[in-house]
């Protein structure tokens, strides 16, 4: 069975009140492999971020949680606040890189010699 690449929608919202600008990143999981249905499973880690499954999508300082065991929350939106647009844009860039690397890791496995087995282990 072919693996479905992870696809997230990230939206940057900004507002200014009383001379202070705040920014928010909104995320929704658009596509995801259904094999990642356990909670708190680390799916991938790069130099900056962790990609993990959870009971529902969440954003955190250095972690992106995609949907997990609770299928009722699959389409849930999640948000994370920043003090500046610059911080929010950097966060989005980091998440994009994380998802790109995660998806590419499966492409590398797919291109292995037929008949071989491969497992990926993450040491923390």
C-alpha positions as CSV (number, residue, x, y, z in Angstrom):
1,X,0.0,0.0,0.0
2,X,1.4,3.4,-1.0
3,X,2.1,5.9,1.8
4,X,0.3,9.2,1.7
5,X,2.6,12.2,2.0
6,X,1.9,14.6,4.8
7,X,0.3,17.9,3.7
8,X,-0.4,20.8,6.1
9,X,-2.1,24.1,5.5
10,X,-0.4,26.9,7.4
11,X,-1.9,30.4,7.5
12,X,-0.3,33.5,9.0
13,X,-2.7,35.9,10.7
14,X,-1.6,39.3,12.1
15,X,-3.3,42.1,14.0
16,X,-2.3,45.3,15.6
17,X,-3.9,46.6,18.8
18,X,-2.8,49.6,20.8
19,X,0.4,49.8,18.9
20,X,1.3,46.1,19.4
21,X,1.4,43.6,16.6
22,X,0.7,40.0,17.3
23,X,0.8,37.1,14.8
24,X,-0.7,33.7,14.8
25,X,-0.1,30.6,12.8
26,X,-3.1,28.5,12.0
27,X,-2.6,24.9,11.0
28,X,-4.9,22.2,9.5
29,X,-3.8,18.7,8.4
30,X,-5.0,18.2,4.9
31,X,-3.5,14.8,4.1
32,X,-1.8,12.3,6.3
33,X,-1.0,8.6,6.2
34,X,-3.5,6.6,8.4
35,X,-0.7,4.5,9.8
36,X,0.2,7.2,12.3
37,X,-2.8,6.7,14.6
38,X,-1.1,6.3,18.0
39,X,-0.7,9.2,20.4
40,X,2.7,10.7,21.2
41,X,4.5,8.8,18.5
42,X,7.6,10.6,17.3
43,X,7.4,10.4,13.5
44,X,10.4,12.5,12.5
45,X,13.0,14.8,14.0
46,X,15.3,17.3,12.4
47,X,17.8,19.8,13.8
48,X,15.0,22.2,14.9
49,X,11.7,20.4,15.3
50,X,9.9,17.2,16.2
51,X,7.0,15.8,14.2
52,X,4.7,13.8,16.4
53,X,1.3,12.2,16.4
54,X,-1.1,13.1,19.2
55,X,-4.8,12.8,19.9
56,X,-5.4,15.9,17.9
57,X,-3.3,18.5,15.9
58,X,-1.3,20.9,17.9
59,X,1.5,23.4,17.4
60,X,4.2,24.0,20.0
61,X,7.5,25.9,20.3
62,X,9.6,23.1,18.7
63,X,6.9,20.4,18.0
64,X,4.2,19.8,15.5
65,X,1.6,17.3,16.5
66,X,-0.5,15.8,13.7
67,X,-3.7,13.9,14.2
68,X,-3.6,10.6,15.9
69,X,-6.0,8.3,17.7
70,X,-9.0,10.6,17.9
71,X,-10.4,10.6,14.4
72,X,-13.2,13.1,15.4
73,X,-10.5,15.7,15.7
74,X,-8.9,15.1,12.3
75,X,-10.1,18.3,10.7
76,X,-9.5,20.5,13.8
77,X,-7.6,23.8,13.4
78,X,-4.8,24.6,15.8
79,X,-3.0,27.9,16.5
80,X,0.2,29.2,18.0
81,X,0.9,32.9,18.8
82,X,4.0,35.0,18.2
83,X,5.1,38.4,19.2
84,X,6.1,39.3,15.6
85,X,5.4,38.5,12.0
86,X,9.1,37.7,11.6
87,X,9.0,35.0,14.3
88,X,5.8,33.5,12.8
89,X,7.2,33.4,9.2
90,X,10.4,31.7,10.5
91,X,8.2,29.2,12.3
92,X,6.3,28.4,9.1
93,X,9.6,28.0,7.2
94,X,10.8,25.6,9.9
95,X,7.6,23.5,9.7
96,X,7.7,23.5,5.9
97,X,11.3,22.1,6.1
98,X,10.3,19.5,8.6
99,X,7.4,18.2,6.5
100,X,9.6,18.2,3.4
101,X,12.3,16.2,5.1
102,X,9.7,13.8,6.6
103,X,8.1,13.2,3.2
104,X,11.5,12.8,1.5
105,X,12.5,10.2,4.0
106,X,9.8,7.9,2.7
107,X,10.9,8.5,-0.9
108,X,14.4,7.3,0.0
109,X,12.9,4.1,1.5
110,X,10.7,3.5,-1.6
111,X,13.8,3.6,-3.8
112,X,15.6,0.7,-2.0
113,X,16.5,-2.4,-3.9
114,X,13.4,-4.6,-4.2
115,X,13.2,-7.4,-1.6
116,X,15.2,-5.5,1.1
117,X,13.7,-4.3,4.4
118,X,14.3,-1.0,6.0
119,X,13.4,0.4,9.4
120,X,14.0,3.9,10.6
121,X,14.9,4.4,14.3
122,X,15.1,7.8,16.0
123,X,17.4,8.2,19.0
124,X,16.7,11.1,21.3
